[in-house]
Amino acid sequence: MSTPTKILIGGVAGFLVLSILGWWTFALILLGVMAVPAVAYMMLDPSQRRRVRAQGRKRLGS
């Protein structure tokens, strides 16, 4: 699936959640979606974080 398609699906889903559930629920869901990867990254050991950063740099060059 291409990146623009993912963005479109996320936008439509966000609009539906916003219109059905309300602003505060939308804000909490958005905060959770952003917080989960950040918390997961912070739970890694320093050596594991280095490996994750190295993978990101390796992908950028390819």
Biopython code that builds the backbone (N, CA, C, O; Angstrom):
import numpy as np
from Bio.PDB.StructureBuilder import StructureBuilder

atoms = [
    (1, "MET", "N", (0.849, -1.166, 0.000)),
    (1, "MET", "CA", (0.000, 0.000, 0.000)),
    (1, "MET", "C", (0.900, 1.236, 0.000)),
    (1, "MET", "O", (1.867, 1.310, 0.758)),
    (2, "SER", "N", (0.579, 2.180, -0.836)),
    (2, "SER", "CA", (1.421, 3.368, -0.957)),
    (2, "SER", "C", (1.180, 4.333, 0.214)),
    (2, "SER", "O", (0.154, 4.274, 0.891)),
    (3, "THR", "N", (2.139, 5.203, 0.422)),
    (3, "THR", "CA", (2.053, 6.165, 1.523)),
    (3, "THR", "C", (0.861, 7.113, 1.382)),
    (3, "THR", "O", (0.175, 7.347, 2.377)),
    (4, "PRO", "N", (0.574, 7.674, 0.192)),
    (4, "PRO", "CA", (-0.599, 8.540, 0.089)),
    (4, "PRO", "C", (-1.916, 7.814, 0.418)),
    (4, "PRO", "O", (-2.840, 8.410, 0.971)),
    (5, "THR", "N", (-1.986, 6.536, 0.073)),
    (5, "THR", "CA", (-3.192, 5.767, 0.394)),
    (5, "THR", "C", (-3.341, 5.604, 1.898)),
    (5, "THR", "O", (-4.447, 5.716, 2.427)),
    (6, "LYS", "N", (-2.234, 5.341, 2.592)),
    (6, "LYS", "CA", (-2.272, 5.216, 4.046)),
    (6, "LYS", "C", (-2.714, 6.521, 4.696)),
    (6, "LYS", "O", (-3.502, 6.517, 5.642)),
    (7, "ILE", "N", (-2.206, 7.631, 4.187)),
    (7, "ILE", "CA", (-2.572, 8.938, 4.736)),
    (7, "ILE", "C", (-4.061, 9.215, 4.507)),
    (7, "ILE", "O", (-4.747, 9.725, 5.393)),
    (8, "LEU", "N", (-4.544, 8.879, 3.332)),
    (8, "LEU", "CA", (-5.960, 9.082, 3.017)),
    (8, "LEU", "C", (-6.848, 8.255, 3.932)),
    (8, "LEU", "O", (-7.839, 8.762, 4.458)),
    (9, "ILE", "N", (-6.505, 6.987, 4.125)),
    (9, "ILE", "CA", (-7.299, 6.118, 4.999)),
    (9, "ILE", "C", (-7.271, 6.646, 6.430)),
    (9, "ILE", "O", (-8.302, 6.656, 7.103)),
    (10, "GLY", "N", (-6.113, 7.081, 6.902)),
    (10, "GLY", "CA", (-6.020, 7.646, 8.244)),
    (10, "GLY", "C", (-6.832, 8.921, 8.396)),
    (10, "GLY", "O", (-7.462, 9.141, 9.431)),
    (11, "GLY", "N", (-6.819, 9.752, 7.377)),
    (11, "GLY", "CA", (-7.608, 10.987, 7.430)),
    (11, "GLY", "C", (-9.100, 10.727, 7.465)),
    (11, "GLY", "O", (-9.830, 11.364, 8.224)),
    (12, "VAL", "N", (-9.555, 9.788, 6.642)),
    (12, "VAL", "CA", (-10.985, 9.451, 6.619)),
    (12, "VAL", "C", (-11.393, 8.835, 7.952)),
    (12, "VAL", "O", (-12.439, 9.178, 8.502)),
    (13, "ALA", "N", (-10.566, 7.921, 8.476)),
    (13, "ALA", "CA", (-10.871, 7.301, 9.766)),
    (13, "ALA", "C", (-10.885, 8.355, 10.876)),
    (13, "ALA", "O", (-11.757, 8.330, 11.744)),
    (14, "GLY", "N", (-9.925, 9.275, 10.848)),
    (14, "GLY", "CA", (-9.899, 10.340, 11.849)),
    (14, "GLY", "C", (-11.118, 11.235, 11.770)),
    (14, "GLY", "O", (-11.671, 11.635, 12.794)),
    (15, "PHE", "N", (-11.540, 11.553, 10.549)),
    (15, "PHE", "CA", (-12.735, 12.382, 10.390)),
    (15, "PHE", "C", (-13.972, 11.665, 10.914)),
    (15, "PHE", "O", (-14.822, 12.285, 11.554)),
    (16, "LEU", "N", (-14.082, 10.369, 10.649)),
    (16, "LEU", "CA", (-15.233, 9.608, 11.143)),
    (16, "LEU", "C", (-15.249, 9.541, 12.669)),
    (16, "LEU", "O", (-16.297, 9.716, 13.290)),
    (17, "VAL", "N", (-14.090, 9.288, 13.268)),
    (17, "VAL", "CA", (-14.019, 9.241, 14.730)),
    (17, "VAL", "C", (-14.354, 10.608, 15.308)),
    (17, "VAL", "O", (-15.074, 10.704, 16.302)),
    (18, "LEU", "N", (-13.840, 11.658, 14.695)),
    (18, "LEU", "CA", (-14.101, 13.010, 15.177)),
    (18, "LEU", "C", (-15.583, 13.348, 15.091)),
    (18, "LEU", "O", (-16.136, 13.950, 16.011)),
    (19, "SER", "N", (-16.227, 12.966, 13.997)),
    (19, "SER", "CA", (-17.629, 13.314, 13.825)),
    (19, "SER", "C", (-18.555, 12.448, 14.677)),
    (19, "SER", "O", (-19.625, 12.904, 15.081)),
    (20, "ILE", "N", (-18.162, 11.214, 14.951)),
    (20, "ILE", "CA", (-19.036, 10.313, 15.699)),
    (20, "ILE", "C", (-18.812, 10.424, 17.208)),
    (20, "ILE", "O", (-19.777, 10.499, 17.968)),
    (21, "LEU", "N", (-17.573, 10.435, 17.643)),
    (21, "LEU", "CA", (-17.283, 10.343, 19.071)),
    (21, "LEU", "C", (-17.001, 11.684, 19.740)),
    (21, "LEU", "O", (-17.139, 11.790, 20.958)),
    (22, "GLY", "N", (-16.625, 12.678, 19.010)),
    (22, "GLY", "CA", (-16.368, 13.971, 19.618)),
    (22, "GLY", "C", (-14.892, 14.301, 19.680)),
    (22, "GLY", "O", (-14.029, 13.454, 19.449)),
    (23, "TRP", "N", (-14.626, 15.566, 19.999)),
    (23, "TRP", "CA", (-13.278, 16.092, 19.947)),
    (23, "TRP", "C", (-12.370, 15.476, 20.995)),
    (23, "TRP", "O", (-11.236, 15.117, 20.676)),
    (24, "TRP", "N", (-12.832, 15.339, 22.255)),
    (24, "TRP", "CA", (-11.975, 14.829, 23.322)),
    (24, "TRP", "C", (-11.577, 13.383, 23.083)),
    (24, "TRP", "O", (-10.433, 13.003, 23.331)),
    (25, "THR", "N", (-12.510, 12.579, 22.606)),
    (25, "THR", "CA", (-12.185, 11.184, 22.318)),
    (25, "THR", "C", (-11.178, 11.109, 21.185)),
    (25, "THR", "O", (-10.241, 10.312, 21.241)),
    (26, "PHE", "N", (-11.358, 11.925, 20.164)),
    (26, "PHE", "CA", (-10.412, 11.970, 19.051)),
    (26, "PHE", "C", (-9.025, 12.352, 19.548)),
    (26, "PHE", "O", (-8.033, 11.747, 19.142)),
    (27, "ALA", "N", (-8.949, 13.354, 20.425)),
    (27, "ALA", "CA", (-7.663, 13.802, 20.954)),
    (27, "ALA", "C", (-6.992, 12.700, 21.777)),
    (27, "ALA", "O", (-5.776, 12.526, 21.693)),
    (28, "LEU", "N", (-7.767, 11.954, 22.571)),
    (28, "LEU", "CA", (-7.196, 10.875, 23.368)),
    (28, "LEU", "C", (-6.689, 9.738, 22.489)),
    (28, "LEU", "O", (-5.627, 9.175, 22.757)),
    (29, "ILE", "N", (-7.434, 9.395, 21.446)),
    (29, "ILE", "CA", (-6.998, 8.347, 20.521)),
    (29, "ILE", "C", (-5.721, 8.789, 19.810)),
    (29, "ILE", "O", (-4.785, 8.001, 19.679)),
    (30, "LEU", "N", (-5.675, 10.018, 19.358)),
    (30, "LEU", "CA", (-4.490, 10.533, 18.669)),
    (30, "LEU", "C", (-3.276, 10.538, 19.594)),
    (30, "LEU", "O", (-2.178, 10.169, 19.178)),
    (31, "LEU", "N", (-3.466, 10.948, 20.831)),
    (31, "LEU", "CA", (-2.377, 10.941, 21.808)),
    (31, "LEU", "C", (-1.881, 9.516, 22.054)),
    (31, "LEU", "O", (-0.675, 9.287, 22.155)),
    (32, "GLY", "N", (-2.800, 8.565, 22.149)),
    (32, "GLY", "CA", (-2.414, 7.165, 22.347)),
    (32, "GLY", "C", (-1.644, 6.613, 21.168)),
    (32, "GLY", "O", (-0.676, 5.874, 21.346)),
    (33, "VAL", "N", (-2.067, 6.967, 19.957)),
    (33, "VAL", "CA", (-1.386, 6.482, 18.751)),
    (33, "VAL", "C", (0.043, 7.022, 18.689)),
    (33, "VAL", "O", (0.947, 6.330, 18.221)),
    (34, "MET", "N", (0.245, 8.237, 19.152)),
    (34, "MET", "CA", (1.595, 8.809, 19.143)),
    (34, "MET", "C", (2.421, 8.329, 20.335)),
    (34, "MET", "O", (3.643, 8.226, 20.228)),
    (35, "ALA", "N", (1.787, 8.034, 21.459)),
    (35, "ALA", "CA", (2.523, 7.689, 22.676)),
    (35, "ALA", "C", (3.008, 6.246, 22.676)),
    (35, "ALA", "O", (4.069, 5.969, 23.234)),
    (36, "VAL", "N", (2.276, 5.321, 22.076)),
    (36, "VAL", "CA", (2.645, 3.902, 22.148)),
    (36, "VAL", "C", (4.031, 3.640, 21.546)),
    (36, "VAL", "O", (4.843, 2.990, 22.203)),
    (37, "PRO", "N", (4.346, 4.112, 20.327)),
    (37, "PRO", "CA", (5.702, 3.864, 19.816)),
    (37, "PRO", "C", (6.791, 4.567, 20.626)),
    (37, "PRO", "O", (7.891, 4.035, 20.776)),
    (38, "ALA", "N", (6.493, 5.751, 21.144)),
    (38, "ALA", "CA", (7.486, 6.469, 21.940)),
    (38, "ALA", "C", (7.785, 5.721, 23.236)),
    (38, "ALA", "O", (8.945, 5.600, 23.629)),
    (39, "VAL", "N", (6.755, 5.223, 23.894)),
    (39, "VAL", "CA", (6.958, 4.464, 25.135)),
    (39, "VAL", "C", (7.685, 3.155, 24.843)),
    (39, "VAL", "O", (8.566, 2.751, 25.602)),
    (40, "ALA", "N", (7.322, 2.492, 23.750)),
    (40, "ALA", "CA", (7.992, 1.243, 23.387)),
    (40, "ALA", "C", (9.478, 1.490, 23.116)),
    (40, "ALA", "O", (10.317, 0.683, 23.518)),
    (41, "TYR", "N", (9.813, 2.585, 22.447)),
    (41, "TYR", "CA", (11.215, 2.919, 22.181)),
    (41, "TYR", "C", (11.953, 3.198, 23.483)),
    (41, "TYR", "O", (13.097, 2.775, 23.650)),
    (42, "MET", "N", (11.312, 3.902, 24.399)),
    (42, "MET", "CA", (11.966, 4.235, 25.656)),
    (42, "MET", "C", (12.182, 2.999, 26.534)),
    (42, "MET", "O", (13.047, 3.019, 27.410)),
    (43, "MET", "N", (11.425, 1.939, 26.321)),
    (43, "MET", "CA", (11.578, 0.713, 27.107)),
    (43, "MET", "C", (12.746, -0.148, 26.627)),
    (43, "MET", "O", (13.128, -1.100, 27.308)),
    (44, "LEU", "N", (13.315, 0.173, 25.469)),
    (44, "LEU", "CA", (14.423, -0.613, 24.954)),
    (44, "LEU", "C", (15.707, -0.322, 25.726)),
    (44, "LEU", "O", (15.888, 0.764, 26.277)),
    (45, "ASP", "N", (16.602, -1.324, 25.755)),
    (45, "ASP", "CA", (17.942, -1.117, 26.317)),
    (45, "ASP", "C", (18.722, -0.192, 25.385)),
    (45, "ASP", "O", (18.370, -0.052, 24.213)),
    (46, "PRO", "N", (19.784, 0.444, 25.899)),
    (46, "PRO", "CA", (20.596, 1.304, 25.027)),
    (46, "PRO", "C", (21.155, 0.564, 23.807)),
    (46, "PRO", "O", (21.231, 1.138, 22.721)),
    (47, "SER", "N", (21.543, -0.696, 23.974)),
    (47, "SER", "CA", (22.074, -1.443, 22.822)),
    (47, "SER", "C", (20.981, -1.709, 21.791)),
    (47, "SER", "O", (21.236, -1.678, 20.587)),
    (48, "GLN", "N", (19.763, -1.970, 22.266)),
    (48, "GLN", "CA", (18.652, -2.195, 21.335)),
    (48, "GLN", "C", (18.293, -0.908, 20.609)),
    (48, "GLN", "O", (17.949, -0.941, 19.428)),
    (49, "ARG", "N", (18.369, 0.224, 21.298)),
    (49, "ARG", "CA", (18.089, 1.509, 20.652)),
    (49, "ARG", "C", (19.111, 1.789, 19.554)),
    (49, "ARG", "O", (18.758, 2.293, 18.488)),
    (50, "ARG", "N", (20.386, 1.461, 19.814)),
    (50, "ARG", "CA", (21.407, 1.637, 18.790)),
    (50, "ARG", "C", (21.090, 0.803, 17.555)),
    (50, "ARG", "O", (21.253, 1.272, 16.428)),
    (51, "ARG", "N", (20.640, -0.422, 17.762)),
    (51, "ARG", "CA", (20.297, -1.290, 16.630)),
    (51, "ARG", "C", (19.120, -0.725, 15.848)),
    (51, "ARG", "O", (19.113, -0.782, 14.619)),
    (52, "VAL", "N", (18.123, -0.178, 16.543)),
    (52, "VAL", "CA", (16.962, 0.419, 15.868)),
    (52, "VAL", "C", (17.397, 1.634, 15.057)),
    (52, "VAL", "O", (16.965, 1.801, 13.916)),
    (53, "ARG", "N", (18.252, 2.490, 15.635)),
    (53, "ARG", "CA", (18.735, 3.658, 14.897)),
    (53, "ARG", "C", (19.562, 3.241, 13.694)),
    (53, "ARG", "O", (19.471, 3.861, 12.634)),
    (54, "ALA", "N", (20.369, 2.197, 13.846)),
    (54, "ALA", "CA", (21.188, 1.712, 12.729)),
    (54, "ALA", "C", (20.297, 1.184, 11.603)),
    (54, "ALA", "O", (20.599, 1.399, 10.429)),
    (55, "GLN", "N", (19.223, 0.509, 11.938)),
    (55, "GLN", "CA", (18.292, 0.020, 10.918)),
    (55, "GLN", "C", (17.682, 1.191, 10.159)),
    (55, "GLN", "O", (17.540, 1.127, 8.938)),
    (56, "GLY", "N", (17.326, 2.240, 10.853)),
    (56, "GLY", "CA", (16.746, 3.408, 10.202)),
    (56, "GLY", "C", (17.714, 4.064, 9.239)),
    (56, "GLY", "O", (17.334, 4.475, 8.143)),
    (57, "ARG", "N", (18.974, 4.160, 9.655)),
    (57, "ARG", "CA", (19.990, 4.754, 8.779)),
    (57, "ARG", "C", (20.261, 3.859, 7.588)),
    (57, "ARG", "O", (20.492, 4.348, 6.481)),
    (58, "LYS", "N", (20.235, 2.552, 7.804)),
    (58, "LYS", "CA", (20.493, 1.619, 6.710)),
    (58, "LYS", "C", (19.378, 1.728, 5.652)),
    (58, "LYS", "O", (19.659, 1.666, 4.455)),
    (59, "ARG", "N", (18.144, 1.887, 6.078)),
    (59, "ARG", "CA", (17.018, 1.994, 5.146)),
    (59, "ARG", "C", (17.068, 3.295, 4.364)),
    (59, "ARG", "O", (16.657, 3.334, 3.204)),
    (60, "LEU", "N", (17.565, 4.363, 4.982)),
    (60, "LEU", "CA", (17.611, 5.642, 4.294)),
    (60, "LEU", "C", (18.528, 5.588, 3.082)),
    (60, "LEU", "O", (18.265, 6.248, 2.077)),
    (61, "GLY", "N", (19.598, 4.812, 3.165)),
    (61, "GLY", "CA", (20.552, 4.747, 2.074)),
    (61, "GLY", "C", (20.110, 3.866, 0.916)),
    (61, "GLY", "O", (20.646, 3.977, -0.186)),
    (62, "SER", "N", (19.135, 2.990, 1.155)),
    (62, "SER", "CA", (18.762, 2.037, 0.091)),
    (62, "SER", "C", (17.676, 2.546, -0.816)),
    (62, "SER", "O", (17.270, 1.849, -1.746)),
]
sb = StructureBuilder()
sb.init_structure("model")
sb.init_model(0)
sb.init_chain("A")
sb.init_seg("    ")
for serial, (resi, resn, name, xyz) in enumerate(atoms, 1):
    if name == "N":
        sb.init_residue(resn, " ", resi, " ")
    sb.init_atom(name, np.array(xyz, "f"), 0.0, 1.0, " ", f" {name:<3s}", serial, name[0])
structure = sb.get_structure()
